Amino acid sequence: MRDEERLYRLLRQVAPGTPLREGIENVLHAGTGGLMVLGDGPEVLALAAGGFDIDCAFSPAALYELSKMDGAIILTADAKRIVRANVQLVPDPGVPSVETGIRHRSAERVSRQTGAVVIAVSQRRHQVTLYQGTLRHVLRDAAQVLGRANQALQALERQRIALVGELAELDAVEFSGEATLRDVTSAVQRFALLDRLGREVAGYVEELGSEGRMVAMQLHELTRSLSEEILYVLRDYAAESSLDHARSLREQLAAWSAEALLDLSAVARSLGQAGELEQVVQPRGLRVLRRVPRLPPPVADKLAQRFGSLGNLLNASIEELDAVEGIGTARAHAIRRHLARMREVAR
């Protein structure tokens, strides 16, 4: 599992609106500090000394009261039951830790050693730190997260407006047969930047929990019409046209740094295109065919495979279109009509 996915899963457990978050907030505001382990497997219990058994249903109030003692609290992995309290954790001192405080150092080492989620509430710094294996995340105040989410949404909206403009330009040069590798890589670059921002906002949504509904709605509104578009651009121009390859390529590009994405030649190489950025390239036509109403994707794939490029598809006769399996005369006329209309709009 990727670190991003692990973090999202972890944030969902402690998001505002969850009982666990309520308990953590109570401990934080009381200023007592605390250490909680989510997991009662043998690997965790082997590091637990002393304390006493609780084995009761979890409640925020119980967590708060038990945190008044110095020791750690052990819960089940789903945080639905409290197993033990006032426990001394004795992790292997040879496990590396970047922390300086005793509580946080123990938390990090226990998590690295067992893979369990460990939550450390700092009494002095008034801060909550989450650990899971090598993952470390400082829990932020909801108002602070919301402010960052709104800033990211504004940046996302600017990128979306720019991308819509670039796609309109790409339409025009594709229908005129003048699309260059620079046109394509510029659009792919913009898509990847949009993806990065979208994932950043998605992380804020997870962290905000019940307080992030409006942010989630805005994110969906800004990305819904473009979420699949990148796949069809990649399928049109990448060396391999399969949907699985396009999805894999999209994930790779999303992992690039913003600086790496600025290199259009590197983006071109990721597509399997090794030529000059000013060279003319031909789309397969899948992105355009996607906009033809009631055209099943498997049939669109057959059309793109049969004609090879958008230019050949635009010049195909009714008879040639009809010859493709799954088309038929009525659908062939509809395809010609819609392609002609899109070409006119793109001019």
N, C-alpha and C positions, 0 to 999 in steps of 0.2 A: 504494500500500500504506500502511495506517495505521501510525503510529509504534509502536503496541502490537504489531502483527504483525511489524514490522521488528525490534523489540527481542526478541521471542520467537525469531525465526529466528537472530538474533545470539547469544542466550544458549545456544541449542542447540549452536552450534559450539564454545563454550568451557565447556560444562557439565562438572561433575565426572564422571570416567569416560571422557572423550574424550582422545585422545592430545595434542591441542593444549593442553587444560587442564593435563595433566601437565607438558608442556614449560614452560608459563607459570609453574606453581607452582615448578618447579626454578629458573627465573630469579629469581622473587620471593624464594625462600628463600636463594639465593646472594647476594642484595643487590647484584647488578651493574647492575640496570636493563636496559631493552631497548625496542626499537621494532620492531614487526612490521606489515607491510602484507599483507593478504589480497587479492591481485589483481595480475596481471602484465600487464595490458593496456597498450596504447600510451599511454593517458592517465596511467598510473602511471609507466611507464618514462621518459616525457618529463620527469618531475620527479626522476629518479634520476641522481646523478652519482657517478662513481668506483665503488669496490667491485670485486667479482669474481664471475664466474658460478659457480654451484654445480650447479644442475639435478640434484638428487638426491632420492630419496624422503624424505619427512618422517619424523623420529623425535624424540621428546622430548629424547633425549640430544644429537642434532645441534643442535637449537634452543638448548639450554643452552650448548653449547660456542661456537657462533657469536655468542651474545649477549655473550660476554666482550669482543668488539670494540666500538668506540664506535658504529659505523654501524648503519643499519637493516637488517632482514632482509626480503626480499620473497618471499612464498610465492604459490602459486596460490590462486585464490578458494576452493577447497574444502579448502585447507590440507593437501593430500596430497603436495605437492612443494615443496622449497625451491629458489627460482630464483636469487636473488642474495643476497650478504651484504656487510656493511661498507659499505653504500651511504649516501651523503649525500643527504638529501631536500631539494629546493629548491622549495618551493611559492611561489605568488604571495604576496608580503607584504601585498597589498591585501585578501586574503581575511580576513574578520573572525574573531577568536578571543578567547575569554574567558580563556584560559589565560595563566599568567605564566612558567612554566618553558619553556626552549627546546625540550626534547623533546616536551612535551605540546602546545605551541603548533604545532610542526611537524606533529604527529600530527593535530590538529584541522583545520589548514589543508589538509593533503593529502587528508583524508577529505571535507571540504567541496568541494574542487576536483575530485576524481575520483569520489566516491561509493563508494570502496572502504572496506572495514573496516580500521581501523587500531587496533592495540593498543599502548598505552604502559604500560610497567612502571616505576614510580617507584622510584628507588634510595633517595631520602631519605625519602619518605612511606610506603614499603613498600605501595604501592597499585597496582592494575591498573585502567586506564580504557579503555573501549571507545568508539570513534567510528565512526559511519557517516553521512555527510552531516551533517545538523544534529542527529543523535541522539548523545547523550553519556550513558554509563552507567558508574558506578564498580562494579567487580566486588567483591562482598562475600564474606567468609568463609562457608563452608557452615554452620557452627554458628550464626552470626548470622542467616542466611537461614532456617534451620530454626526458630529461636526465633520469628521474625516470622511464619512460616507457621503455627505452632501457635497463636499469638495470634489470627491471622485466622480459623483454623478454629473456634476457640471462639466468636468473634463470629458466624461463619456459622451455627453450630449454634443460637445464641440467636435469630438472625433466622429461621431455619427453623422453630423451635418456634412463634414468634409468627405466622409466616405460615400454618402449618397451622391455628392457632386462628382466624385471620381468614377462611380459606377455609371452615371449618366454619360460621362465622357468615354468610358470604356465601351458602352453600348454603341455610341456614334462611330468610333473607329473600327469596332468589330463589324458592323453592318457595311461599312465602306471598304473593308478589307485592308485597313491601314493600322491595325493594332500592333504596337511595338512591345518588345519585352519590358521596356521601361514602364509603359502603361500598365502592364499586368503586374509587375513586381511592386509598383507603387500602390496598387489596389490591395495586393496581398499584405504588404507592409501595414497599411492602414487597418485592415482586418485584424492582423495580429495584435496591433496596439489596442484596438477595441476589445479584443479578447482578454488581454492582460488587465485592462481597466475593469471589465465585467467580472473577472475572477476576484479582483481586489474588492469590489463592492459586494460580491457574493460572500466573501469572508466576513465583511462587516455585518451582513444580514445574519449570518450564523452567530456572531458574537452578540448581536443585539437581541436575539431571541424574540420574545413577544413584543418588544419595542421596535422591531425592525420591519413591521409589515408594510409601512408606506414606502420604505426604501426598496423592499422586494418588488412592490408593484411598479415603482419607477424603473427599476432595472429591467423588469420584464417588458415594459412598454418601449424602452429604448433599444432593446436587442432582439425582440421577437421576430421582426420582419427580416433581420439580417443574420440570424443565428445559423441558418443553413446555407446562406448565399456563398459563404467562403468555400464550402465544400464543392460547390459547382464551379467556382472559379478555378480551384485546384484541379478538379477533374478535367476541365477544359484545357489546361495548359501543362500540367505535370506530365512527366514521361510516362507514368502509369495512370490510367484513368479510373481505376476501381474506387468504389466508395470507401472501402476499408483503408486503402492507401491514403486517400484524402483525409480521412479522420486521423490517421497516424501522423500525417504531415502537419495537420493543424495543431495537434498536441505538441509536436516538436517545436513549431514556431512559437507557440504560447510560452514555452519554457525559455526562449531566447531573452536576453536582456534587451532593454530599450536601445542601448548603444549598438548591439549586434544587428538589430532590425533596421538601423539606419543605412546599412550597407546593402544596397539593392542588388549588387553583383552576388553577394552571399545568398540573398533570397532567391535569386535566379538559379543558383547552383542547387539549392535545396529542392527546386522543382525538377531538376535534371536538365536544365537549360544552360548550356555552356557558352552561348554566343554573346555578341555585343548587345548592349541594352537597346540600341537603336534599330536592331534588326526586326523586320516584320514577322509576326508569328500568327498562326491560324488557330482559332479556338475550335474545339470539337463540336460546339453548338449545344452542349447539354444545359448550360445556364439559360440560354434562350428558350430551348424546348421546355424547360421547367415552367415557363410562364404560359404555355399553351394550355387552355382549359381542358380538363378531362382527358389529358394524355397520360396514361399510366407510366410510371418511371421505367419499367422493363421495356416498354415499347419505345420510349425516348432513347434508351440505351441502344436498342437495335438500329434506330435511325442514325444515331451518331456513329455507330460502328459501320453501318452500310455506306454512308456518304463521306465519313472521314473528317469533314470540316464544315464550318458554318457556311462558307462560300459555296461549296458543292450542294449543301442542303437548300440554300436560297435559290439555286439555279435548277433544282430538281423539278421535273414535270410531275403532273398528277399521276401519270402512269407509273413513273419511277417510284413515287412515294407509295402508291397502292401496292406495288410489288413487295414491299416490306411486310413481313408477318405481323398481323395485329393492327394494320392500318385500315384498309378498306377505302372505297371511293369517297364516302362521306367524310371520313376523318382526314383523308388526303386533302380535300378541298378546304376543310377547316384549318388544317396546318398551314396551307398556302396563304389563306386569308389572314390568319393571325401573324404570320411572319411578315407579310407585307405591311400590316398595320404597325407592328413594332419597328420595322425599318423606317417607316414614314415618321414616326414619333421621334426616333433617334436622330434624324437629320437636323 
